[in-house]
Amino acid sequence: MRFTLVFENHQEGIGASYDLLFAPCPIWDAAGEKILNLNPEDPYLNPGCVERLLKHEHLVGVEKCVLVVHAIGHGDDRSLKILTDDLNVLGIRYQIVDFRSIN
């Protein structure tokens, strides 16, 4: 699996969509540009990944997001749990869209 977070954005004309890729380590990507390598020595996602993204991108006041789960990629259910746990800790409400469950 790979994941996309789309944050609710209150600014006109500025996107807030980020892909979490595993190539092979977890990397945040925006519009095809790798912006934050979370752990260059380890292929596993660790807690705190969402907070690191928000700080890196200077996103403040985020309250809602959509978490998209893609069927392809090297992420797993553990990675999904870490993402949802991070969102919960930060108090960000989210909706999951899982392409694996759409016929």
C-alpha positions as CSV (number, residue, x, y, z in Angstrom):
1,M,0.0,0.0,0.0
2,R,0.9,3.6,-0.3
3,F,-1.0,6.5,1.2
4,T,-2.1,10.0,0.4
5,L,-3.1,12.6,3.0
6,V,-5.3,15.5,1.8
7,F,-5.6,18.2,4.4
8,E,-8.4,20.6,4.6
9,N,-6.9,23.9,3.5
10,H,-8.4,27.3,4.1
11,Q,-6.0,29.1,1.7
12,E,-7.0,29.9,-1.8
13,G,-5.0,28.3,-4.5
14,I,-2.6,26.3,-2.3
15,G,-2.8,22.5,-2.3
16,A,-2.3,20.4,0.8
17,S,-1.9,16.9,-0.6
18,Y,1.0,14.6,0.3
19,D,1.9,11.0,-0.7
20,L,3.6,8.7,1.7
21,L,5.9,6.5,-0.5
22,F,8.1,3.6,0.6
23,A,11.2,3.8,-1.7
24,P,12.4,1.8,0.2
25,C,12.3,4.0,3.3
26,P,9.2,6.1,4.1
27,I,9.2,9.4,2.2
28,W,6.7,12.3,2.1
29,D,6.2,13.5,-1.5
30,A,4.3,16.5,-2.8
31,A,3.4,16.8,-6.5
32,G,6.1,14.3,-7.5
33,E,8.9,15.9,-5.4
34,K,10.3,14.1,-2.5
35,I,10.1,16.6,0.4
36,L,10.9,14.7,3.6
37,N,12.8,11.4,4.0
38,L,11.5,10.2,7.4
39,N,14.0,7.5,8.1
40,P,16.9,6.9,5.6
41,E,18.3,3.9,7.5
42,D,15.0,2.0,8.1
43,P,12.2,0.9,5.7
44,Y,9.6,1.1,8.5
45,L,7.3,3.9,9.3
46,N,7.6,5.3,12.8
47,P,5.1,7.2,15.0
48,G,5.3,11.0,14.6
49,C,5.4,11.0,10.8
50,V,2.4,13.2,10.4
51,E,3.6,15.8,12.9
52,R,7.0,15.9,11.1
53,L,5.2,16.6,7.8
54,L,3.1,19.3,9.3
55,K,6.1,21.0,10.8
56,H,8.2,20.7,7.6
57,E,5.4,22.2,5.5
58,H,4.5,24.8,8.1
59,L,0.9,23.6,8.2
60,V,-0.9,25.0,11.2
61,G,-4.5,24.7,12.4
62,V,-5.1,21.5,10.5
63,E,-8.4,20.0,11.7
64,K,-9.5,17.6,9.0
65,C,-8.1,15.3,6.3
66,V,-8.8,12.5,4.0
67,L,-6.5,9.5,4.2
68,V,-6.4,7.6,0.9
69,V,-5.2,4.0,0.9
70,H,-3.8,2.8,-2.5
71,A,-3.6,-0.9,-3.3
72,I,-0.1,-0.7,-4.6
73,G,3.1,0.1,-2.7
74,H,5.2,-1.3,0.1
75,G,3.2,0.1,3.0
76,D,1.2,-2.3,5.2
77,D,-1.5,-2.4,7.8
78,R,1.0,-1.4,10.5
79,S,1.8,1.7,8.5
80,L,-1.9,2.5,8.2
81,K,-2.3,2.2,12.0
82,I,0.6,4.5,12.6
83,L,-0.9,7.1,10.3
84,T,-4.3,6.9,12.0
85,D,-2.8,6.9,15.5
86,D,-0.7,10.0,14.6
87,L,-3.8,11.8,13.3
88,N,-5.7,10.9,16.5
89,V,-2.9,12.1,18.7
90,L,-2.8,15.4,16.8
91,G,-6.6,15.8,17.1
92,I,-7.1,15.7,13.3
93,R,-10.4,14.2,12.3
94,Y,-10.1,12.1,9.2
95,Q,-12.1,10.0,6.7
96,I,-10.4,6.9,5.1
97,V,-10.9,6.2,1.4
98,D,-9.6,2.8,0.7
99,F,-9.3,1.9,-3.0
100,R,-9.0,-1.7,-2.1
101,S,-12.6,-1.8,-1.0
102,I,-14.1,-0.1,-4.1
103,N,-15.4,-2.6,-6.7
